[in-house]
Amino acid sequence: MTQVRLLTDNQKEALKGKEYKPNCYFNPIQDNGDNWIISNDEVVQCVNPTVMWVNELPLIDFNPKPEPEIF
Amino acid sequence: MSRKVNIFNVLSSGFSCPDADVTAFFAKTEFSEANLASWLSSIGKTYDEVVEATCNLITSWKAHGIYNAGGSDAVYLPIGNTSAQRKFNFYDPQDTDAAFRLVFNGGISFGDFTIIGNGINGYSETFWNTSDNASNSSGSFATDILSTATSGTNAMGSLGPGTALFWHNVSGRNIEIANGAALTYAGSRDALLFTSRVASNSNESYKDGVSFGSNTSVYTPNTVDVLLNAGSNNGSPSFYCPQELSMVLLSGHGYTPSEVADFHTDYNVFKTALGI
């Protein structure tokens, strides 16, 4: 099971517009339980000293929202 | 005795390309021999070999009349393996939204020749949309996908209410390339996918330069940006896609079958030269 990092609402706001490495920005999304999450990929690649607290975020199983119909 | 040197065409390695766009691209700091050194070591090529391959590609596209054919196109070539290198549109390599420089969001990583989504929240914003930069009568979208993953369930491109242009669906084992209605290729997804609209009611899709279907769907272009490794669903990123993207073309020009074949042939020579 893929795991992701769980955010509080305040943490989600704090990551808006922040780079985890040059040219790459955090993208908090909501899972199927409406939890705010980021991927572990963003955390393991993070070199931004102002947001290294992301390494302390709890890991949870990824529970994606169903995709909308395309056509 | 003096020796005349054309300083605009001689790169740091000494290789000379007659094309000013190629020279300007490799004159950027991000593409200096020093800044590409680790990538060159990883792919086992020299700086001269990469510059020469790029020179051949660009001069061939120009000779075939398909270089920036729409006038405000974007092409992202697999040169370098960092975010600072992979973000540039070769046709206009400025670090601005207006130049369609990519902005990477969420979980994105970089292989030697690929931009890799994570299928969770990773995507690239192109700032190129099918309304401003293409039209209801012309446009093209190409993606060179290297991934052999079978877990991808999503698509990428731009999607509007009931319509889709620039939409490559790699769901399951199929490749659907939509131009208002889906055209499906059942087979490997490791391919150069190309979809083109040459008239308001004439759409055709290709895999590795060979047509696999056409339709006569009519639609209005979406006013939302094309995304890579995700689909823009009326402006909201979704359909996150874990594929490994090597090259992407976004064009306002509707490529004809012979132009698609030329594009594919020229690009394959480039790929072979780089060992892709």
Chai-1 contact restraints between the chains, C-beta under 6 A:
chainA,res_idxA,chainB,res_idxB,connection_type,confidence,min_distance_angstrom,max_distance_angstrom,comment,restraint_id
A,N23,B,S83,contact,1.0,0.0,6.0,A-B,restraint_1
A,N23,B,A84,contact,1.0,0.0,6.0,A-B,restraint_2
A,N23,B,K87,contact,1.0,0.0,6.0,A-B,restraint_3
A,N23,B,F104,contact,1.0,0.0,6.0,A-B,restraint_4
A,C24,B,S83,contact,1.0,0.0,6.0,A-B,restraint_5
A,C24,B,F104,contact,1.0,0.0,6.0,A-B,restraint_6
A,C24,B,I108,contact,1.0,0.0,6.0,A-B,restraint_7
A,Y25,B,N105,contact,1.0,0.0,6.0,A-B,restraint_8
A,N27,B,N105,contact,1.0,0.0,6.0,A-B,restraint_9
A,N27,B,G106,contact,1.0,0.0,6.0,A-B,restraint_10
A,N27,B,N121,contact,1.0,0.0,6.0,A-B,restraint_11
A,I29,B,N121,contact,1.0,0.0,6.0,A-B,restraint_12
A,S39,B,G107,contact,1.0,0.0,6.0,A-B,restraint_13
A,S39,B,N118,contact,1.0,0.0,6.0,A-B,restraint_14
A,S39,B,I120,contact,1.0,0.0,6.0,A-B,restraint_15
A,S39,B,N121,contact,1.0,0.0,6.0,A-B,restraint_16
A,D41,B,G107,contact,1.0,0.0,6.0,A-B,restraint_17
A,D41,B,N118,contact,1.0,0.0,6.0,A-B,restraint_18
A,E42,B,G107,contact,1.0,0.0,6.0,A-B,restraint_19
A,E67,B,F239,contact,1.0,0.0,6.0,A-B,restraint_20
A,P68,B,N233,contact,1.0,0.0,6.0,A-B,restraint_21
